[in-house]
Structure formats: C-alpha cells, structure tokens
Amino acid sequence: MDLIEFSYNNKYHSGIGMTSFEALHGKKCRSLYVSDPKHVLEVENIELDKALTYAEVPMEILDRKVCNKRNGETVLLKVLWTNHNVEEAIWELDEAMRERYPHIFDQIR
C-alpha cells in the first residue's frame, strides 16, 4: 500500500467513529514503520519563484542519434535536465535545443 493510501485509510473519520480501513476490514491497520534507512527519500531543495514554479534548464547532453525519415534526417539529443536523474533524461530535437539553449553546445566543442 503506498503512503498516500496508507495515510488516508488510517485517518480518523468522526462521522463513522473510526478509520476507513477499520470500517472496511473490521480491524485496525498496522502502523507504517520504516526499518531500513535506504527506503527513506531524501529531500531535494528546489528553488521556487513566487508562482511556485521552477525553471528547468539543460545540464548535459548525454547522447545523440540521427533518425532517417522519409522526408529527411532528424537529429535527436538525449538531454539531462536540472532536478532530474540520468534515468529521466529525455530525447529532444537538436534544432530546438540549439535555438533555445545555445550555451549547452559549448561543452561539446
């Protein structure tokens, strides 16, 4: 059971006088206990602006590939963005990246 479902099921509901888990299953739910520190997520500090958003900028180009299409070639770049892991890197169009983020290509030369 994930954490959100766990916390909802263990929230006391005054209308029924018990938790929803207790109402459905007739017994109290065991408490969530994390015994392994590897299962605890570390908090990342992300700077937010007044609108509670943050800017993602490309950090590194990890890979490049050329896709041959019927109407020509398309060059794709695998880009690592701020506040993301390498596993979350995504493929972007080379043309669009050169237009919006020319500074990132200084590292390639």
A tleap script that builds the chain and sets N, CA, C and O, in Angstrom:
source leaprc.protein.ff14SB
mol = sequence {
  NMET ASP LEU ILE GLU PHE SER TYR ASN ASN
  LYS TYR HIE SER GLY ILE GLY MET THR SER
  PHE GLU ALA LEU HIE GLY LYS LYS CYS ARG
  SER LEU TYR VAL SER ASP PRO LYS HIE VAL
  LEU GLU VAL GLU ASN ILE GLU LEU ASP LYS
  ALA LEU THR TYR ALA GLU VAL PRO MET GLU
  ILE LEU ASP ARG LYS VAL CYS ASN LYS ARG
  ASN GLY GLU THR VAL LEU LEU LYS VAL LEU
  TRP THR ASN HIE ASN VAL GLU GLU ALA ILE
  TRP GLU LEU ASP GLU ALA MET ARG GLU ARG
  TYR PRO HIE ILE PHE ASP GLN ILE CARG
}
set mol.1.N position { 0.858 -1.165 0.000 }
set mol.1.CA position { 0.000 0.000 0.000 }
set mol.1.C position { 0.914 1.240 0.000 }
set mol.1.O position { 1.816 1.332 0.832 }
set mol.2.N position { 0.697 2.170 -0.901 }
set mol.2.CA position { 1.569 3.335 -0.919 }
set mol.2.C position { 1.213 4.299 0.208 }
set mol.2.O position { 0.179 4.157 0.861 }
set mol.3.N position { 2.076 5.271 0.423 }
set mol.3.CA position { 1.966 6.160 1.573 }
set mol.3.C position { 0.679 6.981 1.578 }
set mol.3.O position { 0.087 7.195 2.636 }
set mol.4.N position { 0.246 7.438 0.418 }
set mol.4.CA position { -0.971 8.255 0.354 }
set mol.4.C position { -2.194 7.418 0.740 }
set mol.4.O position { -3.035 7.856 1.526 }
set mol.5.N position { -2.279 6.221 0.184 }
set mol.5.CA position { -3.391 5.333 0.505 }
set mol.5.C position { -3.353 4.940 1.983 }
set mol.5.O position { -4.385 4.873 2.650 }
set mol.6.N position { -2.139 4.682 2.478 }
set mol.6.CA position { -1.979 4.316 3.885 }
set mol.6.C position { -2.472 5.428 4.798 }
set mol.6.O position { -3.208 5.173 5.751 }
set mol.7.N position { -2.062 6.677 4.504 }
set mol.7.CA position { -2.455 7.785 5.382 }
set mol.7.C position { -3.957 8.051 5.302 }
set mol.7.O position { -4.572 8.394 6.312 }
set mol.8.N position { -4.561 7.899 4.118 }
set mol.8.CA position { -5.998 8.086 4.005 }
set mol.8.C position { -6.750 7.009 4.789 }
set mol.8.O position { -7.687 7.307 5.529 }
set mol.9.N position { -6.332 5.765 4.617 }
set mol.9.CA position { -7.011 4.658 5.298 }
set mol.9.C position { -6.870 4.720 6.811 }
set mol.9.O position { -7.685 4.133 7.523 }
set mol.10.N position { -5.862 5.411 7.319 }
set mol.10.CA position { -5.643 5.497 8.759 }
set mol.10.C position { -6.058 6.832 9.355 }
set mol.10.O position { -5.762 7.114 10.516 }
set mol.11.N position { -6.734 7.647 8.575 }
set mol.11.CA position { -7.245 8.925 9.072 }
set mol.11.C position { -8.565 8.665 9.799 }
set mol.11.O position { -9.449 7.980 9.285 }
set mol.12.N position { -8.677 9.213 10.976 }
set mol.12.CA position { -9.888 9.035 11.777 }
set mol.12.C position { -11.028 9.845 11.183 }
set mol.12.O position { -10.889 11.049 10.963 }
set mol.13.N position { -12.159 9.191 10.920 }
set mol.13.CA position { -13.346 9.851 10.382 }
set mol.13.C position { -14.378 9.956 11.504 }
set mol.13.O position { -14.884 8.947 11.995 }
set mol.14.N position { -14.680 11.191 11.900 }
set mol.14.CA position { -15.597 11.395 13.025 }
set mol.14.C position { -17.021 10.940 12.701 }
set mol.14.O position { -17.765 10.565 13.607 }
set mol.15.N position { -17.409 10.966 11.426 }
set mol.15.CA position { -18.762 10.545 11.042 }
set mol.15.C position { -19.019 9.073 11.314 }
set mol.15.O position { -20.134 8.696 11.674 }
set mol.16.N position { -17.998 8.232 11.146 }
set mol.16.CA position { -18.168 6.800 11.391 }
set mol.16.C position { -17.486 6.350 12.679 }
set mol.16.O position { -17.638 5.207 13.109 }
set mol.17.N position { -16.730 7.269 13.292 }
set mol.17.CA position { -16.097 6.975 14.573 }
set mol.17.C position { -14.921 6.028 14.507 }
set mol.17.O position { -14.550 5.416 15.509 }
set mol.18.N position { -14.330 5.903 13.322 }
set mol.18.CA position { -13.164 5.026 13.163 }
set mol.18.C position { -12.459 5.372 11.852 }
set mol.18.O position { -12.904 6.254 11.117 }
set mol.19.N position { -11.376 4.687 11.567 }
set mol.19.CA position { -10.683 4.889 10.288 }
set mol.19.C position { -11.423 4.126 9.205 }
set mol.19.O position { -12.181 3.203 9.504 }
set mol.20.N position { -11.209 4.503 7.939 }
set mol.20.CA position { -11.886 3.801 6.849 }
set mol.20.C position { -11.374 2.369 6.725 }
set mol.20.O position { -12.142 1.480 6.357 }
set mol.21.N position { -10.111 2.124 7.018 }
set mol.21.CA position { -9.571 0.763 6.990 }
set mol.21.C position { -10.290 -0.114 8.011 }
set mol.21.O position { -10.660 -1.253 7.726 }
set mol.22.N position { -10.478 0.443 9.208 }
set mol.22.CA position { -11.148 -0.290 10.284 }
set mol.22.C position { -12.606 -0.595 9.902 }
set mol.22.O position { -13.118 -1.673 10.204 }
set mol.23.N position { -13.266 0.359 9.239 }
set mol.23.CA position { -14.656 0.159 8.833 }
set mol.23.C position { -14.769 -0.936 7.767 }
set mol.23.O position { -15.707 -1.732 7.790 }
set mol.24.N position { -13.811 -0.973 6.833 }
set mol.24.CA position { -13.855 -1.963 5.762 }
set mol.24.C position { -13.434 -3.358 6.202 }
set mol.24.O position { -14.031 -4.351 5.788 }
set mol.25.N position { -12.408 -3.432 7.040 }
set mol.25.CA position { -11.805 -4.722 7.363 }
set mol.25.C position { -12.106 -5.229 8.776 }
set mol.25.O position { -11.774 -6.366 9.111 }
set mol.26.N position { -12.729 -4.396 9.598 }
set mol.26.CA position { -13.084 -4.812 10.946 }
set mol.26.C position { -11.918 -4.915 11.912 }
set mol.26.O position { -12.072 -5.454 13.008 }
set mol.27.N position { -10.765 -4.413 11.531 }
set mol.27.CA position { -9.600 -4.416 12.417 }
set mol.27.C position { -8.751 -3.197 12.120 }
set mol.27.O position { -8.846 -2.601 11.046 }
set mol.28.N position { -7.920 -2.834 13.081 }
set mol.28.CA position { -7.038 -1.682 12.893 }
set mol.28.C position { -5.897 -2.068 11.963 }
set mol.28.O position { -5.435 -3.210 11.953 }
set mol.29.N position { -5.458 -1.096 11.187 }
set mol.29.CA position { -4.325 -1.306 10.294 }
set mol.29.C position { -3.030 -1.195 11.085 }
set mol.29.O position { -2.890 -0.343 11.962 }
set mol.30.N position { -2.095 -2.065 10.761 }
set mol.30.CA position { -0.790 -1.963 11.421 }
set mol.30.C position { -0.136 -0.652 10.996 }
set mol.30.O position { -0.338 -0.183 9.876 }
set mol.31.N position { 0.634 -0.076 11.881 }
set mol.31.CA position { 1.266 1.203 11.569 }
set mol.31.C position { 2.407 1.008 10.582 }
set mol.31.O position { 3.035 -0.050 10.530 }
set mol.32.N position { 2.659 2.049 9.806 }
set mol.32.CA position { 3.752 2.039 8.841 }
set mol.32.C position { 5.052 2.274 9.583 }
set mol.32.O position { 5.195 3.268 10.295 }
set mol.33.N position { 5.993 1.371 9.423 }
set mol.33.CA position { 7.275 1.510 10.097 }
set mol.33.C position { 8.377 1.236 9.100 }
set mol.33.O position { 8.410 0.172 8.483 }
set mol.34.N position { 9.285 2.192 8.935 }
set mol.34.CA position { 10.398 2.038 8.014 }
set mol.34.C position { 11.619 1.634 8.820 }
set mol.34.O position { 12.180 2.446 9.556 }
set mol.35.N position { 12.031 0.381 8.682 }
set mol.35.CA position { 13.173 -0.091 9.446 }
set mol.35.C position { 14.476 0.040 8.672 }
set mol.35.O position { 15.556 0.019 9.262 }
set mol.36.N position { 14.379 0.175 7.355 }
set mol.36.CA position { 15.570 0.272 6.523 }
set mol.36.C position { 15.752 1.707 6.057 }
set mol.36.O position { 14.897 2.218 5.333 }
set mol.37.N position { 16.842 2.383 6.448 }
set mol.37.CA position { 17.037 3.787 6.054 }
set mol.37.C position { 17.162 3.987 4.547 }
set mol.37.O position { 17.016 5.112 4.069 }
set mol.38.N position { 17.429 2.917 3.783 }
set mol.38.CA position { 17.513 3.048 2.325 }
set mol.38.C position { 16.144 3.328 1.717 }
set mol.38.O position { 16.059 3.794 0.580 }
set mol.39.N position { 15.067 3.049 2.460 }
set mol.39.CA position { 13.724 3.278 1.953 }
set mol.39.C position { 13.205 4.688 2.227 }
set mol.39.O position { 12.087 5.025 1.837 }
set mol.40.N position { 14.004 5.503 2.888 }
set mol.40.CA position { 13.608 6.876 3.193 }
set mol.40.C position { 14.109 7.780 2.074 }
set mol.40.O position { 15.285 7.735 1.713 }
set mol.41.N position { 13.220 8.598 1.529 }
set mol.41.CA position { 13.593 9.513 0.461 }
set mol.41.C position { 14.290 10.735 1.032 }
set mol.41.O position { 13.910 11.252 2.083 }
set mol.42.N position { 15.316 11.189 0.325 }
set mol.42.CA position { 15.993 12.410 0.740 }
set mol.42.C position { 15.304 13.605 0.102 }
set mol.42.O position { 14.853 13.540 -1.042 }
set mol.43.N position { 15.229 14.683 0.844 }
set mol.43.CA position { 14.569 15.887 0.368 }
set mol.43.C position { 15.533 16.681 -0.501 }
set mol.43.O position { 16.674 16.939 -0.120 }
set mol.44.N position { 15.047 17.063 -1.677 }
set mol.44.CA position { 15.844 17.908 -2.567 }
set mol.44.C position { 15.380 19.346 -2.401 }
set mol.44.O position { 14.181 19.613 -2.333 }
set mol.45.N position { 16.320 20.260 -2.335 }
set mol.45.CA position { 15.963 21.677 -2.273 }
set mol.45.C position { 15.844 22.210 -3.688 }
set mol.45.O position { 16.813 22.222 -4.446 }
set mol.46.N position { 14.654 22.647 -4.029 }
set mol.46.CA position { 14.396 23.226 -5.338 }
set mol.46.C position { 13.926 24.652 -5.111 }
set mol.46.O position { 12.988 24.893 -4.351 }
set mol.47.N position { 14.582 25.595 -5.775 }
set mol.47.CA position { 14.202 26.996 -5.616 }
set mol.47.C position { 12.957 27.286 -6.447 }
set mol.47.O position { 12.941 27.058 -7.657 }
set mol.48.N position { 11.928 27.783 -5.796 }
set mol.48.CA position { 10.672 28.117 -6.457 }
set mol.48.C position { 10.517 29.626 -6.533 }
set mol.48.O position { 10.977 30.351 -5.651 }
set mol.49.N position { 9.865 30.096 -7.595 }
set mol.49.CA position { 9.590 31.524 -7.689 }
set mol.49.C position { 8.254 31.823 -7.006 }
set mol.49.O position { 7.681 30.942 -6.364 }
set mol.50.N position { 7.756 33.044 -7.135 }
set mol.50.CA position { 6.524 33.444 -6.458 }
set mol.50.C position { 5.308 32.651 -6.928 }
set mol.50.O position { 4.350 32.481 -6.174 }
set mol.51.N position { 5.341 32.167 -8.162 }
set mol.51.CA position { 4.236 31.385 -8.700 }
set mol.51.C position { 4.387 29.897 -8.360 }
set mol.51.O position { 3.651 29.060 -8.884 }
set mol.52.N position { 5.339 29.575 -7.486 }
set mol.52.CA position { 5.628 28.200 -7.075 }
set mol.52.C position { 6.002 27.295 -8.245 }
set mol.52.O position { 5.611 26.129 -8.302 }
set mol.53.N position { 6.768 27.859 -9.174 }
set mol.53.CA position { 7.290 27.083 -10.298 }
set mol.53.C position { 8.813 27.192 -10.284 }
set mol.53.O position { 9.379 28.028 -9.580 }
set mol.54.N position { 9.452 26.359 -11.050 }
set mol.54.CA position { 10.902 26.429 -11.160 }
set mol.54.C position { 11.298 26.240 -12.618 }
set mol.54.O position { 10.586 25.610 -13.399 }
set mol.55.N position { 12.438 26.797 -12.958 }
set mol.55.CA position { 12.917 26.714 -14.332 }
set mol.55.C position { 13.778 25.469 -14.494 }
set mol.55.O position { 14.692 25.224 -13.706 }
set mol.56.N position { 13.481 24.701 -15.509 }
set mol.56.CA position { 14.323 23.563 -15.848 }
set mol.56.C position { 15.234 23.985 -16.983 }
set mol.56.O position { 14.780 24.507 -18.001 }
set mol.57.N position { 16.507 23.756 -16.800 }
set mol.57.CA position { 17.483 24.080 -17.838 }
set mol.57.C position { 18.298 22.826 -18.126 }
set mol.57.O position { 18.498 21.994 -17.240 }
set mol.58.N position { 18.763 22.690 -19.352 }
set mol.58.CA position { 19.554 21.511 -19.677 }
set mol.58.C position { 20.916 21.575 -18.983 }
set mol.58.O position { 21.581 22.611 -18.979 }
set mol.59.N position { 21.309 20.453 -18.402 }
set mol.59.CA position { 22.594 20.383 -17.707 }
set mol.59.C position { 23.668 19.752 -18.588 }
set mol.59.O position { 24.824 20.173 -18.571 }
set mol.60.N position { 23.276 18.742 -19.355 }
set mol.60.CA position { 24.262 17.982 -20.115 }
set mol.60.C position { 23.585 17.238 -21.255 }
set mol.60.O position { 22.435 16.813 -21.138 }
set mol.61.N position { 24.302 17.086 -22.346 }
set mol.61.CA position { 23.841 16.264 -23.461 }
set mol.61.C position { 24.502 14.905 -23.297 }
set mol.61.O position { 25.727 14.793 -23.335 }
set mol.62.N position { 23.692 13.883 -23.116 }
set mol.62.CA position { 24.209 12.550 -22.828 }
set mol.62.C position { 24.434 11.706 -24.077 }
set mol.62.O position { 25.331 10.864 -24.101 }
set mol.63.N position { 23.625 11.925 -25.118 }
set mol.63.CA position { 23.725 11.094 -26.310 }
set mol.63.C position { 23.147 11.844 -27.498 }
set mol.63.O position { 22.422 12.825 -27.335 }
set mol.64.N position { 23.477 11.372 -28.696 }
set mol.64.CA position { 22.992 11.979 -29.933 }
set mol.64.C position { 22.696 10.856 -30.902 }
set mol.64.O position { 23.466 9.903 -31.017 }
set mol.65.N position { 21.559 10.973 -31.611 }
set mol.65.CA position { 21.267 9.977 -32.642 }
set mol.65.C position { 20.547 10.644 -33.810 }
set mol.65.O position { 19.852 11.647 -33.653 }
set mol.66.N position { 20.739 10.047 -34.990 }
set mol.66.CA position { 20.123 10.555 -36.210 }
set mol.66.C position { 19.056 9.556 -36.645 }
set mol.66.O position { 19.325 8.366 -36.814 }
set mol.67.N position { 17.841 10.066 -36.822 }
set mol.67.CA position { 16.730 9.234 -37.284 }
set mol.67.C position { 16.459 9.567 -38.744 }
set mol.67.O position { 16.173 10.716 -39.079 }
set mol.68.N position { 16.549 8.570 -39.606 }
set mol.68.CA position { 16.279 8.773 -41.023 }
set mol.68.C position { 14.794 8.589 -41.285 }
set mol.68.O position { 14.222 7.525 -41.050 }
set mol.69.N position { 14.199 9.653 -41.773 }
set mol.69.CA position { 12.772 9.641 -42.086 }
set mol.69.C position { 12.599 9.761 -43.592 }
set mol.69.O position { 13.567 10.001 -44.314 }
set mol.70.N position { 11.396 9.599 -44.057 }
set mol.70.CA position { 11.112 9.694 -45.481 }
set mol.70.C position { 11.435 11.091 -46.028 }
set mol.70.O position { 11.911 11.224 -47.156 }
set mol.71.N position { 11.178 12.119 -45.233 }
set mol.71.CA position { 11.399 13.493 -45.698 }
set mol.71.C position { 12.714 14.087 -45.195 }
set mol.71.O position { 12.882 15.306 -45.231 }
set mol.72.N position { 13.638 13.270 -44.734 }
set mol.72.CA position { 14.942 13.779 -44.321 }
set mol.72.C position { 15.390 13.197 -42.995 }
set mol.72.O position { 14.786 12.260 -42.473 }
set mol.73.N position { 16.450 13.761 -42.464 }
set mol.73.CA position { 17.011 13.291 -41.201 }
set mol.73.C position { 16.538 14.162 -40.047 }
set mol.73.O position { 16.335 15.366 -40.199 }
set mol.74.N position { 16.371 13.542 -38.913 }
set mol.74.CA position { 16.049 14.256 -37.684 }
set mol.74.C position { 17.127 13.908 -36.669 }
set mol.74.O position { 17.385 12.736 -36.396 }
set mol.75.N position { 17.754 14.942 -36.114 }
set mol.75.CA position { 18.793 14.723 -35.115 }
set mol.75.C position { 18.180 14.910 -33.732 }
set mol.75.O position { 17.565 15.935 -33.441 }
set mol.76.N position { 18.361 13.900 -32.888 }
set mol.76.CA position { 17.845 13.942 -31.525 }
set mol.76.C position { 18.993 13.929 -30.527 }
set mol.76.O position { 20.030 13.305 -30.751 }
set mol.77.N position { 18.780 14.638 -29.412 }
set mol.77.CA position { 19.762 14.693 -28.339 }
set mol.77.C position { 19.121 14.192 -27.057 }
set mol.77.O position { 17.991 14.563 -26.738 }
set mol.78.N position { 19.832 13.354 -26.323 }
set mol.78.CA position { 19.349 12.906 -25.024 }
set mol.78.C position { 19.867 13.906 -24.002 }
set mol.78.O position { 21.074 14.021 -23.792 }
set mol.79.N position { 18.946 14.632 -23.365 }
set mol.79.CA position { 19.303 15.770 -22.520 }
set mol.79.C position { 18.981 15.477 -21.057 }
set mol.79.O position { 17.903 14.987 -20.720 }
set mol.80.N position { 19.947 15.792 -20.206 }
set mol.80.CA position { 19.751 15.712 -18.759 }
set mol.80.C position { 19.364 17.105 -18.275 }
set mol.80.O position { 20.104 18.066 -18.478 }
set mol.81.N position { 18.206 17.209 -17.638 }
set mol.81.CA position { 17.682 18.489 -17.160 }
set mol.81.C position { 17.939 18.638 -15.662 }
set mol.81.O position { 18.139 17.649 -14.957 }
set mol.82.N position { 17.933 19.883 -15.184 }
set mol.82.CA position { 18.104 20.123 -13.753 }
set mol.82.C position { 16.988 19.446 -12.979 }
set mol.82.O position { 15.880 19.275 -13.488 }
set mol.83.N position { 17.286 19.065 -11.752 }
set mol.83.CA position { 16.335 18.420 -10.843 }
set mol.83.C position { 15.840 17.064 -11.342 }
set mol.83.O position { 14.768 16.619 -10.933 }
set mol.84.N position { 16.595 16.397 -12.217 }
set mol.84.CA position { 16.236 15.070 -12.714 }
set mol.84.C position { 17.441 14.147 -12.651 }
set mol.84.O position { 18.585 14.600 -12.676 }
set mol.85.N position { 17.176 12.856 -12.569 }
set mol.85.CA position { 18.230 11.844 -12.597 }
set mol.85.C position { 18.558 11.487 -14.034 }
set mol.85.O position { 17.817 11.839 -14.952 }
set mol.86.N position { 19.663 10.792 -14.229 }
set mol.86.CA position { 20.066 10.361 -15.568 }
set mol.86.C position { 18.990 9.474 -16.190 }
set mol.86.O position { 18.759 9.530 -17.398 }
set mol.87.N position { 18.339 8.666 -15.375 }
set mol.87.CA position { 17.288 7.783 -15.883 }
set mol.87.C position { 16.105 8.570 -16.447 }
set mol.87.O position { 15.330 8.033 -17.239 }
set mol.88.N position { 15.959 9.823 -16.053 }
set mol.88.CA position { 14.831 10.649 -16.502 }
set mol.88.C position { 15.195 11.555 -17.671 }
set mol.88.O position { 14.390 12.394 -18.075 }
set mol.89.N position { 16.406 11.396 -18.224 }
set mol.89.CA position { 16.813 12.204 -19.377 }
set mol.89.C position { 15.897 11.888 -20.552 }
set mol.89.O position { 15.473 10.747 -20.733 }
set mol.90.N position { 15.597 12.912 -21.346 }
set mol.90.CA position { 14.656 12.718 -22.459 }
set mol.90.C position { 15.279 13.165 -23.778 }
set mol.90.O position { 16.217 13.962 -23.809 }
set mol.91.N position { 14.734 12.634 -24.852 }
set mol.91.CA position { 15.206 12.976 -26.193 }
set mol.91.C position { 14.532 14.273 -26.641 }
set mol.91.O position { 13.316 14.434 -26.542 }
set mol.92.N position { 15.363 15.191 -27.135 }
set mol.92.CA position { 14.883 16.496 -27.613 }
set mol.92.C position { 15.395 16.701 -29.033 }
set mol.92.O position { 16.406 16.115 -29.422 }
set mol.93.N position { 14.703 17.529 -29.806 }
set mol.93.CA position { 15.166 17.871 -31.150 }
set mol.93.C position { 16.404 18.749 -31.069 }
set mol.93.O position { 16.436 19.724 -30.319 }
set mol.94.N position { 17.422 18.397 -31.849 }
set mol.94.CA position { 18.670 19.156 -31.876 }
set mol.94.C position { 18.424 20.610 -32.263 }
set mol.94.O position { 18.961 21.528 -31.643 }
set mol.95.N position { 17.613 20.806 -33.287 }
set mol.95.CA position { 17.317 22.164 -33.770 }
set mol.95.C position { 16.733 23.048 -32.677 }
set mol.95.O position { 17.166 24.186 -32.492 }
set mol.96.N position { 15.763 22.530 -31.963 }
set mol.96.CA position { 15.096 23.292 -30.904 }
set mol.96.C position { 16.055 23.596 -29.764 }
set mol.96.O position { 16.023 24.690 -29.199 }
set mol.97.N position { 16.907 22.639 -29.422 }
set mol.97.CA position { 17.871 22.848 -28.333 }
set mol.97.C position { 18.902 23.904 -28.714 }
set mol.97.O position { 19.264 24.740 -27.885 }
set mol.98.N position { 19.376 23.877 -29.954 }
set mol.98.CA position { 20.363 24.879 -30.406 }
set mol.98.C position { 19.751 26.284 -30.400 }
set mol.98.O position { 20.433 27.268 -30.113 }
set mol.99.N position { 18.472 26.361 -30.717 }
set mol.99.CA position { 17.791 27.653 -30.750 }
set mol.99.C position { 17.558 28.209 -29.341 }
set mol.99.O position { 17.809 29.386 -29.085 }
set mol.100.N position { 17.080 27.358 -28.434 }
set mol.100.CA position { 16.728 27.820 -27.085 }
set mol.100.C position { 17.892 27.851 -26.109 }
set mol.100.O position { 17.936 28.707 -25.225 }
set mol.101.N position { 18.840 26.925 -26.258 }
set mol.101.CA position { 19.939 26.798 -25.300 }
set mol.101.C position { 21.283 26.671 -26.016 }
set mol.101.O position { 21.921 25.622 -25.933 }
set mol.102.N position { 21.726 27.714 -26.716 }
set mol.102.CA position { 22.988 27.597 -27.455 }
set mol.102.C position { 24.200 27.376 -26.543 }
set mol.102.O position { 25.199 26.802 -26.975 }
set mol.103.N position { 24.120 27.822 -25.297 }
set mol.103.CA position { 25.250 27.691 -24.378 }
set mol.103.C position { 25.597 26.237 -24.060 }
set mol.103.O position { 26.746 25.933 -23.739 }
set mol.104.N position { 24.630 25.350 -24.143 }
set mol.104.CA position { 24.871 23.936 -23.810 }
set mol.104.C position { 25.805 23.271 -24.826 }
set mol.104.O position { 26.443 22.265 -24.517 }
set mol.105.N position { 25.883 23.831 -26.034 }
set mol.105.CA position { 26.715 23.235 -27.069 }
set mol.105.C position { 28.172 23.652 -26.959 }
set mol.105.O position { 29.017 23.117 -27.677 }
set mol.106.N position { 28.489 24.596 -26.074 }
set mol.106.CA position { 29.871 24.984 -25.843 }
set mol.106.C position { 30.663 23.837 -25.231 }
set mol.106.O position { 31.865 23.718 -25.466 }
set mol.107.N position { 29.995 22.988 -24.443 }
set mol.107.CA position { 30.667 21.860 -23.798 }
set mol.107.C position { 31.065 20.771 -24.784 }
set mol.107.O position { 31.966 19.980 -24.505 }
set mol.108.N position { 30.394 20.725 -25.947 }
set mol.108.CA position { 30.666 19.669 -26.934 }
set mol.108.C position { 31.932 19.976 -27.729 }
set mol.108.O position { 32.701 19.071 -28.050 }
set mol.109.N position { 32.142 21.230 -28.039 }
set mol.109.CA position { 33.274 21.601 -28.892 }
set mol.109.C position { 34.596 21.382 -28.287 }
set mol.109.O position { 35.617 21.660 -28.917 }
savepdb mol mol.pdb
quit
